[in-house]
């Protein structure tokens, strides 16, 4: 197993395969991140479970969606953008 990042933007994001780390403004001090191929399905299911569903936003390397649980947990669902 390698300890090198599989992907990094060199500023605030590193993906190590099983763990992704980020340091983005506007988020709680910590939150969970979950990779998905279908943000729409994730948003629908979260809404059905009573979660607050934020708008999608696209950054330099992914499209993301903020979800806040009724108990206060923040989850960021994301789908990587296609790499050229």
GICOR-V778316 format. One line per field, one symbol per residue. psi: psi as a letter, one per 40 degrees, with the letter a starting at -180 (. if undefined). burial: # if it has 16 or more other ideal C-beta (glycine too) atoms within 10 Angstrom, else .. Layout:
# GICOR-V778316
psi: ???
burial: ???
This chain:
# GICOR-V778316
psi: hieihdiieecehhhecehhiighieiidiiihhhiegddddddddddeeihhiiiihadeihihhhhideehhhhhihiihh.
burial: ....#.......###....#.#..........#.....#..##..#....#.##.......#.#####.....######.....
